[in-house]
Amino acid sequence: MNRTLKAYIVRNLYKLLTVLVVSGMFVLIAEMPASANVETAMKLRMEEIDYVTAGQADLSYVPLFYEREEDRPALKIIVDAVNVMSKHPAQLHKQDPWEAFFDTEFVLQLKDGTFIVLTYASQDIVNLSLPGQEPFGVDPVIAAEYSNLIGLFIIPTYNIPWPDTMMLGKMYPVQGKTTESREINIFIGPLRGVSGGNNYEGVNGRFFPNKDDLYIASIPVKFGRYDTSVVIPPFGEALNGGMVPIAPGQWELYTVASNQESSNALTVAPNPNPLLTVNGRFVPSDMPPRIEQGRLLVPLRVLSSALGVAIEWDAQSNTVLVNTKATELSERFSSVSIELWINGSKANPETPPSLYQNHVFVPARFIAETLGVQVKWDAELGTVNFTTKAN
């Protein structure tokens, strides 16, 4: 269970556990008048905190994390508030559970696994729950001094502003703030105009909004924030783990977190440049592949990484070496044209390697097939797919 979801459950369970249903009436059971004989003073240190969540009704704010340096000034204010409030106990505030739903609550998750709950019914009506103690109220005068703690938190970015049209293979930057603690998953499916929300579990452990949707990306989240790029790949991963084409046209794009989901109508546009995939997985490249004399040429480094083979450029001999060491060359002098050596032997492709904008491009199909890799060109997707033996 991710930790912000855990905190959300704790926050709402705390409300419910203070109520007992008796004969259809709600009766408060956590009533403990604070007295001078009860030691409530807390000496909390900021270093003891893992993170702090805040929420009101169904609105959750971006958590504060001790590990995030920028959050520590706000955490210090919260720690000071808890320590001061703990020294000024008062009668526990009782209220109807439906009214309590609209309280503002802060959950301090401590590194030892315990937690502190601070509940605001109003600016000066506060209940405090400390580890190992029954909940108690806080002196209204003291509570009012810390009535703006919610101002330390920010509202998350609930919807990523996706473009109406996204091109296959193009990177789109995304930034935002979220209550999610791990990742946000992106799916694409047939155009429906509504969210999925069905949660079908795929073979890789992800939950799909609909059975026929395709998983295309995950947005990593750290300290409630994300800053990355997302691409619409030529193929998406189906529920059964297979790779399915994403043809240009009308689709539904789903943004799925652990506690929310949104969908957007999306037009997928073709890319004017050839794209490259290995076993259906998109291979990004700063320099796009090129078509020369009807043959696909791919940047040397991209092909090397994609196929997991040693492909090197030997500038002294003007040679591309595929699974070949420079010492294996029969002659090592600079030639006018770029030569290609594969598995220790000189190769003679119809379209030789070429130099373009200071990048060496190599004949993708010739090299792949020589290495026993299957190659297929998909004209609709504008994509060449390599299927390796490992697949």
WOZIRA-V244668 format. One line per field, one symbol per residue. ss: DSSP state (h for helix, s for strand, l for the rest). psi: psi as a letter, one per 30 degrees, with the letter a starting at -180 (. if undefined). A space follows every 10 residues. Layout:
ss: ???
psi: ???
//
This chain:
ss: llhhhhhhhh hhhhhhhlss ssllssssll llllllllll lllllhhhss ssssssllss sllsslllhh hhhhhhhhhh hhhhhhllss llllllhhhh lllsssssss llllssssss lllllssssl lllllssslh hhhhhlllhh hhllslllll llllssssll ssssssslll llsssssssl llllllllls slllllssll lllsssssss lsllssssss ssllssslll llssslllss ssssssllll sssssssssl llllssssll ssllllllls ssllsssssh hhhhhhhlll ssssllllss sslllhhhll llllllllss ssllssslll lllsssllss ssshhhhhhh lllsssssll llssssslll l
psi: klfeeeeeee eeeeeefgkk jjhgkkkkfi jjkklffkjf kkikkeffke lklklkbgkk lklkkefjef feeeeeeeee eeeeeffila kkkklkfeef fglkkkjjjl fgfllkkjkj fafgjkkkjl kglkkllkke eeeffhfgff ffllkljekk iklfkkkkgk kjkkkaklfk fdlkkklkak keglldgfik klfgflkkel eglkkflkjk kkhglkjakk kjlfklkleg flkkkjkkak lkkkjklfgl kllkkkkkkl kfkklkljhf kkjlkejlll kkhgkkkkke eeeeeefhlj jlkjeeghkk jjhklfffke kilklelklk kkhgkklile jlllkkhgkk kljeeeeeee ggkkkkkjee fhkkkkjlef .
//
